[in-house]
Amino acid sequence: MDILSLSAVELAAKIREKEVTVKEAVEAVFTQIALREESLNCYVTLDKEDALKQAEEVQKKIDNGEFTGFLAGVPVAIKDNMCIEGMRTTCCSKMLENFIPTYSSEVVLNLKRAGAIIIGKTNMDEFAMGSTTETSAFGETKNPWNEKHVPGGSSGGSAAAVAAEECFFALGSDTGGSIRQPTSFCGVVGMKPTYGTVSRYGLVAYGSSLDQIGPITKNVEDCAAVMEIIATHDTKDSTSVNRKDTDFTSALIEDVKGIKIGIPRDYFGEGLDSEVKEAVLAAAKALEKKGAVIEEFDLSFVDYAIPAYYTIACAEASSNLERFDGVKYGYRTEAYEGLHNMYKKTRSEGFGAEVKRRIMLGAFVLSSGYYDAYYLKALRTKALIKKAFDEAFEKYDVILSPVAPTTAPELGKSLSDPLKMYLGDIYTISANLAGLPGISIPCGVDKKGLPIGLQLIGDCFQEKKLIQTAYTYEKIRGKFPKPAQIVKGGEK
């Protein structure tokens, strides 16, 4: 049996049926990591010894009937901006390169309570700022489909690890598309839940009003199963919502009859690659044949989403990253004269170029004289974008769009033009500004052999509609191909 080809839910079932042991699953993952990790660089920290110890404990609890859930015994990777007690958490920055938390994030605790095996921390853009996983202080991650291309970001390590079968599922965080875009580039499934559905306790903040943790999985069934485990109310997070409708696996129904799907004309204009456009519209046609009602409409304020998002996100980032000053924890410069010089040198040496760019932009829009002109205007725009979505969801159950304007760009091409990199977030950031759920699912491959992603956006707390629509499309589409390197067992 090829353990690695199993989905997370399938693996958990095989473990319960005693066809596979938890130890075998963990060892299969670490064998694949040994084969692929040197070239892909998906992980920042790995702990095989602890993973095998966890495997032994979890196996006992499965055998005595204590663990019976979807994910018991399944190896999972965690993005390196979520704290795990005793495991290095760096946010892929020199600023936190030796930081070891004394507590675990709520999502990690939820996974452990479900019997999932934490194997390590994945690479990411520094402090989640970037769309390519090239701003990491620990080197870039490469796309398993083609190592000359980026895996997307900022959750690129998590998406690449799932695509390369270096774990069975992973967690990422999404501030402006950081789960959906890399999953689109890597040919896997990723969901950004409604804001407040998953606890942010223990997540190192980038933009607090926009950040949301979500699953990165091989298929929609796994996505629903992971969502069911991680969506819990948490009194330690003041933005956490106490939801009663978190039985997401109940939405795994192959039926879209009568579901109204809106396609924003604004998302299919200039700048969208023709192959991406064709694949996404073909997916819409496939859903229409299954009984969905497809209609085009105009979604206003699209042109204002990017400036509003980067104004708000950078303002919040400049405030959140103020704590990294070399005093309490993290990196501190070796040679300095006085307190202010220590602050300046520590932050200059500890942060990378992209993080410094966003801190400066955020500090500027919050400064006296510019606060009203930029930050307040961005907040008003955010409210108008939410209103436009509210009006759209009066007519439609789901909004269908591309995830990104193109497939994965080549390594080194995006960082040379930061503005172009920011514009690549055009289809994903509105969901964060409005606090809406969104899911990315593979819908095709371009002529370069790179995956194309389809995005479905729902109204607040309507993840089940997204899961049902995505699951139905996945069944219509059939099995999605794997990167060629995996098919050949790690050989190029």
C-alpha positions as CSV (number, residue, x, y, z in Angstrom):
1,M,0.0,0.0,0.0
2,D,1.2,3.5,-0.9
3,I,0.5,5.3,2.4
4,L,1.5,8.7,1.0
5,S,-1.2,8.6,-1.7
6,L,-3.9,8.4,0.9
7,S,-5.9,11.4,2.0
8,A,-5.9,12.4,5.7
9,V,-9.4,10.9,6.2
10,E,-8.5,7.7,4.3
11,L,-5.3,7.3,6.4
12,A,-7.2,7.8,9.7
13,A,-9.7,5.1,8.5
14,K,-6.9,2.7,7.6
15,I,-5.3,3.3,11.1
16,R,-8.6,2.6,12.8
17,E,-9.0,-0.6,10.8
18,K,-5.5,-1.6,11.8
19,E,-4.3,-1.8,8.2
20,V,-1.6,0.9,8.9
21,T,0.0,1.9,12.2
22,V,0.6,5.6,13.2
23,K,4.3,4.9,13.3
24,E,4.3,3.7,9.7
25,A,2.4,6.8,8.6
26,V,5.0,9.1,10.4
27,E,7.9,7.1,9.0
28,A,6.5,7.3,5.4
29,V,6.3,11.1,5.7
30,F,9.8,11.4,7.0
31,T,11.1,9.1,4.2
32,Q,9.4,11.5,1.7
33,I,10.9,14.5,3.4
34,A,14.4,13.0,3.2
35,L,13.8,12.5,-0.5
36,R,12.4,15.9,-1.4
37,E,13.2,18.4,1.3
38,E,16.8,19.3,0.2
39,S,15.5,20.7,-3.1
40,L,12.0,22.0,-2.0
41,N,12.8,23.5,1.4
42,C,9.2,23.3,2.7
43,Y,10.2,23.0,6.4
44,V,12.1,25.3,8.9
45,T,11.9,22.9,11.9
46,L,11.4,19.2,12.0
47,D,11.2,16.9,15.1
48,K,11.1,13.2,14.1
49,E,11.9,12.0,17.6
50,D,8.9,13.8,19.1
51,A,6.7,12.8,16.2
52,L,7.5,9.1,16.8
53,K,6.8,9.6,20.5
54,Q,3.5,11.2,19.7
55,A,2.8,8.3,17.4
56,E,3.3,5.8,20.1
57,E,0.9,7.6,22.5
58,V,-1.7,8.2,19.9
59,Q,-1.6,4.6,18.8
60,K,-2.4,3.4,22.3
61,K,-5.4,5.8,22.5
62,I,-6.7,4.7,19.1
63,D,-6.4,1.0,20.2
64,N,-8.3,1.6,23.4
65,G,-11.0,3.6,21.7
66,E,-10.2,7.0,23.1
67,F,-9.4,8.5,19.7
68,T,-12.0,7.7,17.0
69,G,-12.0,10.9,14.9
70,F,-11.2,11.9,11.3
71,L,-7.6,12.9,12.0
72,A,-6.4,10.5,14.7
73,G,-2.8,9.4,13.9
74,V,-2.5,11.7,10.8
75,P,0.8,13.6,10.4
76,V,0.3,17.4,10.1
77,A,2.6,20.4,9.4
78,I,2.1,23.8,11.0
79,K,3.0,27.1,9.4
80,D,5.9,28.7,11.4
81,N,3.8,31.7,12.7
82,M,1.8,29.5,15.1
83,C,3.2,28.8,18.5
84,I,4.0,25.3,19.7
85,E,5.2,24.9,23.2
86,G,8.9,23.8,23.2
87,M,9.2,24.0,19.4
88,R,11.1,26.8,17.7
89,T,8.7,29.4,16.2
90,T,10.5,31.9,13.9
91,C,8.0,33.5,11.5
92,C,10.9,32.8,9.2
93,S,12.6,36.0,10.4
94,K,16.1,36.6,11.9
95,M,14.2,38.5,14.5
96,L,12.8,35.3,16.0
97,E,15.3,32.7,14.8
98,N,15.8,31.2,18.3
99,F,12.4,31.9,19.8
100,I,10.9,28.9,21.7
101,P,7.3,29.6,23.0
102,T,6.2,28.5,26.4
103,Y,2.6,27.8,25.2
104,S,0.8,26.4,22.2
105,S,-1.7,28.1,19.9
106,E,-5.3,27.0,20.2
107,V,-5.4,25.3,16.8
108,V,-2.4,23.2,17.7
109,L,-4.1,22.1,20.9
110,N,-7.3,21.3,19.0
111,L,-5.3,19.1,16.6
112,K,-3.5,17.3,19.4
113,R,-6.9,16.7,21.2
114,A,-8.0,15.1,17.9
115,G,-4.9,12.8,17.8
116,A,-3.1,14.5,14.9
117,I,0.7,14.1,14.9
118,I,2.7,17.4,14.7
119,I,5.8,16.8,12.6
120,G,7.2,20.3,12.2
121,K,7.0,23.9,11.2
122,T,6.8,25.0,7.5
123,N,8.6,27.8,5.7
124,M,6.8,31.0,4.9
125,D,7.3,34.6,3.9
126,E,8.9,36.6,6.8
127,F,6.1,37.5,9.2
128,A,3.6,36.3,6.5
129,M,4.5,39.4,4.3
130,G,4.8,38.2,0.8
131,S,3.2,36.2,-2.0
132,T,6.0,33.9,-3.0
133,T,7.8,32.4,0.1
134,E,10.9,34.1,-1.1
135,T,11.2,36.7,1.8
136,S,11.9,33.9,4.3
137,A,15.2,34.3,6.3
138,F,15.7,30.5,5.8
139,G,15.7,30.5,2.0
140,E,13.0,30.2,-0.6
141,T,10.6,27.2,-0.9
142,K,10.2,25.8,-4.4
143,N,7.1,24.6,-6.2
144,P,6.9,20.8,-6.4
145,W,5.3,21.0,-9.8
146,N,8.3,22.9,-11.2
147,E,11.2,23.9,-8.9
148,K,12.0,26.9,-11.0
149,H,8.7,28.4,-9.9
150,V,7.5,29.8,-6.6
151,P,4.9,27.9,-4.5
152,G,3.1,31.1,-3.6
153,G,2.8,32.7,-0.2
154,S,2.9,33.4,2.5
155,S,1.8,29.8,3.4
156,G,4.0,28.5,0.6
157,G,5.9,25.9,2.7
158,S,2.6,24.4,3.9
159,A,1.1,24.2,0.4
160,A,4.3,22.8,-1.1
161,A,4.6,20.2,1.7
162,V,1.0,18.9,1.1
163,A,1.6,18.9,-2.7
164,A,4.9,17.0,-2.4
165,E,3.3,14.5,0.1
166,E,5.7,15.6,2.9
167,C,2.6,15.6,5.2
168,F,-1.0,14.6,4.9
169,F,-2.4,18.1,5.6
170,A,-1.1,21.4,6.9
171,L,-2.3,24.7,8.5
172,G,-1.7,28.1,7.0
173,S,-2.8,31.6,7.8
174,D,-4.6,33.9,5.4
175,T,-4.3,37.7,5.7
176,G,-4.9,38.6,2.0
177,G,-5.0,35.3,0.2
178,S,-2.0,33.5,1.9
179,I,-3.8,30.1,2.0
180,R,-5.8,30.3,-1.2
181,Q,-3.0,31.6,-3.5
182,P,-0.3,29.1,-2.6
183,T,-2.8,26.2,-2.7
184,S,-3.8,27.4,-6.2
185,F,-0.1,27.5,-7.3
186,C,0.6,24.0,-5.8
187,G,-2.6,22.2,-7.0
188,V,-4.1,21.5,-3.5
189,V,-7.2,22.6,-1.6
190,G,-7.1,25.6,0.9
191,M,-9.8,27.3,2.9
192,K,-9.9,30.7,4.6
193,P,-12.8,30.5,7.1
194,T,-15.1,33.3,8.1
195,Y,-13.2,35.8,10.4
196,G,-13.6,34.6,14.0
197,T,-14.3,31.0,13.2
198,V,-10.8,29.7,14.1
199,S,-9.0,31.0,17.1
200,R,-6.0,33.3,16.5
201,Y,-4.6,32.7,20.0
202,G,-1.0,31.8,19.5
203,L,-0.8,33.1,15.9
204,V,1.9,35.7,15.6
205,A,-0.1,38.7,14.3
206,Y,0.4,40.4,11.0
207,G,-2.9,42.3,10.4
208,S,-5.1,41.4,13.4
209,S,-8.4,42.4,11.7
210,L,-7.6,40.3,8.6
211,D,-5.6,37.2,9.8
212,Q,-7.4,33.9,9.8
213,I,-6.0,30.3,10.2
214,G,-7.2,27.6,7.8
215,P,-6.6,24.1,6.4
216,I,-4.4,23.1,3.4
217,T,-5.4,19.7,2.3
218,K,-5.3,17.2,-0.6
219,N,-9.0,17.3,-1.2
220,V,-12.3,18.9,-0.1
221,E,-13.3,16.0,2.2
222,D,-10.0,16.5,4.2
223,C,-10.7,20.3,4.3
224,A,-14.1,19.8,5.8
225,A,-12.7,17.3,8.4
226,V,-9.9,19.6,9.5
227,M,-12.3,22.6,9.7
228,E,-14.5,20.6,12.0
229,I,-11.5,20.1,14.4
230,I,-10.1,23.6,14.4
231,A,-13.3,25.7,14.4
232,T,-13.9,26.1,18.1
233,H,-14.8,29.0,20.3
234,D,-11.9,30.3,22.4
235,T,-12.3,32.7,25.3
236,K,-8.6,33.7,24.9
237,D,-9.4,35.3,21.5
238,S,-11.7,38.3,21.8
239,T,-12.6,37.9,18.1
240,S,-13.6,34.2,18.4
241,V,-17.2,33.4,17.5
242,N,-19.2,30.8,19.3
243,R,-20.7,28.9,16.4
244,K,-23.1,25.9,16.6
245,D,-22.9,24.9,12.9
246,T,-19.4,23.5,12.7
247,D,-20.4,20.0,11.5
248,F,-18.7,20.8,8.1
249,T,-18.4,17.2,7.0
250,S,-22.2,17.1,6.8
251,A,-21.9,19.4,3.7
252,L,-20.0,16.8,1.7
253,I,-22.9,16.4,-0.7
254,E,-22.6,16.0,-4.4
255,D,-25.4,18.4,-5.4
256,V,-25.5,21.9,-6.7
257,K,-29.0,21.9,-8.1
258,G,-30.5,25.4,-7.6
259,I,-27.4,26.9,-6.1
260,K,-27.0,30.4,-7.4
261,I,-23.4,31.2,-8.4
262,G,-22.4,34.8,-9.3
263,I,-19.4,35.5,-11.5
264,P,-18.0,39.1,-11.1
265,R,-17.3,40.6,-14.6
266,D,-14.7,42.8,-12.9
267,Y,-12.6,39.7,-12.1
268,F,-12.4,38.5,-15.7
269,G,-11.0,41.6,-17.5
270,E,-7.5,43.0,-18.2
271,G,-4.6,41.3,-16.5
272,L,-6.1,37.8,-16.3
273,D,-4.1,35.1,-18.1
274,S,-6.2,33.5,-20.9
275,E,-5.5,30.0,-19.7
276,V,-6.6,30.8,-16.2
277,K,-9.7,32.4,-17.5
278,E,-10.6,29.4,-19.7
279,A,-10.1,26.9,-16.9
280,V,-12.2,28.9,-14.3
281,L,-15.0,29.5,-16.8
282,A,-15.0,25.8,-17.8
283,A,-15.4,24.9,-14.1
284,A,-18.4,27.3,-13.9
285,K,-19.9,25.6,-17.0
286,A,-19.4,22.1,-15.4
287,L,-21.3,23.3,-12.3
288,E,-24.0,24.8,-14.5
289,K,-24.5,21.4,-16.2
290,K,-25.0,19.9,-12.7
291,G,-27.9,22.3,-12.0
292,A,-26.2,25.4,-10.6
293,V,-27.6,28.7,-11.8
294,I,-24.7,30.8,-13.2
295,E,-25.0,34.6,-13.7
296,E,-22.6,37.4,-14.3
297,F,-22.8,40.6,-12.3
298,D,-20.8,43.7,-11.4
299,L,-19.0,43.8,-8.1
300,S,-18.2,47.4,-7.3
301,F,-15.1,48.7,-5.5
302,V,-12.7,46.0,-7.0
303,D,-10.2,48.7,-8.0
304,Y,-10.1,50.0,-4.5
305,A,-9.5,46.7,-2.7
306,I,-5.7,46.5,-3.1
307,P,-4.9,50.1,-1.9
308,A,-7.4,49.7,1.0
309,Y,-6.0,46.3,2.0
310,Y,-2.3,47.3,1.9
311,T,-3.1,50.5,3.8
312,I,-4.9,48.6,6.6
313,A,-2.6,45.6,6.7
314,C,0.6,47.6,6.8
315,A,-0.9,50.0,9.5
316,E,-1.7,47.0,11.7
317,A,1.6,45.3,10.9
318,S,3.6,48.4,12.0
319,S,1.7,48.4,15.3
320,N,2.0,44.6,15.8
321,L,5.7,44.4,15.0
322,E,6.5,47.3,17.4
323,R,7.1,44.7,20.1
324,F,10.2,43.2,18.4
325,D,12.7,45.7,19.8
326,G,15.5,43.6,21.2
327,V,14.5,44.1,24.8
328,K,12.1,41.3,25.8
329,Y,12.9,38.4,23.5
330,G,14.1,37.7,20.0
331,Y,17.2,39.0,18.2
332,R,19.3,41.8,19.7
333,T,22.2,43.5,17.9
334,E,25.6,42.8,19.3
335,A,27.2,46.2,19.2
336,Y,25.2,49.4,20.2
337,E,25.5,52.7,22.0
338,G,22.5,53.5,24.1
339,L,18.9,52.3,24.0
340,H,17.7,54.1,20.9
341,N,20.7,52.9,18.9
342,M,20.0,49.4,20.1
343,Y,16.4,49.7,18.9
344,K,17.4,51.0,15.5
345,K,20.2,48.5,14.9
346,T,18.2,45.5,16.1
347,R,15.2,46.3,13.9
348,S,17.4,47.2,10.9
349,E,19.4,43.9,11.2
350,G,16.5,41.7,12.4
351,F,13.8,42.5,9.8
352,G,14.1,41.7,6.0
353,A,13.5,44.3,3.2
354,E,9.8,43.4,2.6
355,V,8.9,43.6,6.3
356,K,10.7,47.0,6.7
357,R,8.9,48.3,3.6
358,R,5.5,47.4,5.1
359,I,6.4,48.8,8.6
360,M,7.4,52.1,7.0
361,L,4.3,52.3,4.9
362,G,2.1,51.4,7.9
363,A,3.9,54.0,10.1
364,F,3.4,56.6,7.4
365,V,-0.4,56.1,7.0
366,L,-0.9,56.2,10.8
367,S,1.2,59.4,11.2
368,S,-0.2,62.8,12.1
369,G,-1.5,64.5,9.0
370,Y,-1.9,61.3,7.0
371,Y,-4.1,59.3,9.3
372,D,-7.3,60.8,7.9
373,A,-6.1,60.9,4.3
374,Y,-5.1,57.3,4.1
375,Y,-6.0,55.0,7.1
376,L,-9.5,56.3,7.8
377,K,-10.3,56.4,4.0
378,A,-9.1,52.8,3.8
379,L,-11.4,51.8,6.6
380,R,-14.4,53.5,4.9
381,T,-13.5,51.7,1.7
382,K,-13.4,48.4,3.6
383,A,-17.0,49.1,4.8
384,L,-18.1,49.8,1.2
385,I,-16.5,46.6,0.0
386,K,-18.4,44.6,2.7
387,K,-21.6,46.4,1.7
388,A,-21.0,45.4,-2.0
389,F,-20.6,41.8,-1.0
390,D,-23.7,41.9,1.2
391,E,-25.7,43.1,-1.8
392,A,-24.2,40.4,-4.0
393,F,-25.1,37.7,-1.4
394,E,-28.7,38.8,-1.4
395,K,-28.8,37.3,-5.0
396,Y,-26.2,34.6,-4.9
397,D,-25.2,31.7,-2.7
398,V,-21.6,31.6,-3.9
399,I,-19.3,33.9,-5.9
400,L,-16.9,32.2,-8.4
401,S,-13.6,33.7,-9.5
402,P,-10.0,32.9,-10.3
403,V,-7.6,32.7,-7.3
404,A,-4.7,34.6,-9.0
405,P,-4.3,36.3,-12.4
406,T,-1.6,33.9,-13.5
407,T,-0.2,30.5,-12.5
408,A,3.0,30.4,-10.3
409,P,5.6,32.9,-11.5
410,E,9.3,32.0,-11.8
411,L,11.5,32.4,-8.8
412,G,13.1,35.8,-8.5
413,K,10.6,37.5,-10.9
414,S,8.1,38.9,-8.3
415,L,10.5,40.4,-5.7
416,S,12.1,42.7,-8.3
417,D,8.7,44.4,-8.7
418,P,6.9,44.6,-5.3
419,L,4.0,46.5,-6.8
420,K,3.3,43.7,-9.3
421,M,3.5,41.2,-6.5
422,Y,0.8,43.2,-4.6
423,L,-1.4,43.4,-7.6
424,G,-1.4,39.6,-7.8
425,D,-3.6,39.6,-4.6
426,I,-6.5,41.3,-6.5
427,Y,-8.9,38.3,-6.3
428,T,-8.3,37.2,-2.8
429,I,-7.9,40.3,-0.6
430,S,-11.6,41.4,-0.7
431,A,-12.7,38.2,1.2
432,N,-10.3,39.2,4.1
433,L,-11.5,42.9,4.1
434,A,-15.1,41.7,4.3
435,G,-14.3,38.8,6.7
436,L,-15.8,36.2,4.3
437,P,-14.9,32.5,3.8
438,G,-13.2,31.4,0.6
439,I,-11.9,28.1,-0.8
440,S,-9.4,27.4,-3.5
441,I,-9.6,24.1,-5.5
442,P,-7.5,23.0,-8.5
443,C,-9.4,23.3,-11.8
444,G,-6.8,22.8,-14.5
445,V,-3.1,22.9,-15.6
446,D,-1.6,25.4,-18.0
447,K,0.7,24.7,-20.9
448,K,3.7,25.0,-18.7
449,G,2.3,22.2,-16.5
450,L,1.4,24.4,-13.6
451,P,-1.9,24.1,-11.6
452,I,-4.7,26.6,-12.0
453,G,-7.0,27.4,-9.0
454,L,-10.7,28.1,-8.8
455,Q,-11.9,30.3,-5.9
456,L,-15.4,30.1,-4.3
457,I,-16.4,32.9,-1.9
458,G,-19.4,32.6,0.4
459,D,-21.3,34.9,2.8
460,C,-20.2,35.0,6.4
461,F,-20.6,31.7,8.2
462,Q,-21.6,29.9,4.9
463,E,-18.6,27.6,4.7
464,K,-21.0,24.6,4.2
465,K,-22.3,26.0,0.9
466,L,-18.6,26.5,-0.2
467,I,-17.7,22.9,0.8
468,Q,-20.8,21.5,-0.9
469,T,-20.1,23.4,-4.2
470,A,-16.4,22.6,-4.1
471,Y,-17.0,18.9,-3.3
472,T,-19.5,18.7,-6.2
473,Y,-17.0,20.3,-8.6
474,E,-14.2,18.0,-7.4
475,K,-16.4,15.0,-8.2
476,I,-17.2,16.4,-11.7
477,R,-13.5,17.1,-12.3
478,G,-12.2,13.7,-11.1
479,K,-8.8,13.0,-9.7
480,F,-6.4,15.9,-10.1
481,P,-2.9,14.9,-11.4
482,K,0.1,15.0,-9.1
483,P,3.5,16.7,-9.7
484,A,5.6,14.5,-11.9
485,Q,8.3,14.2,-9.3
486,I,5.9,12.5,-6.8
487,V,4.6,10.1,-9.4
488,K,8.2,8.9,-9.9
489,G,8.7,8.5,-6.1
490,G,10.8,11.5,-5.6
491,E,13.0,11.3,-8.6
492,K,13.2,14.1,-11.1
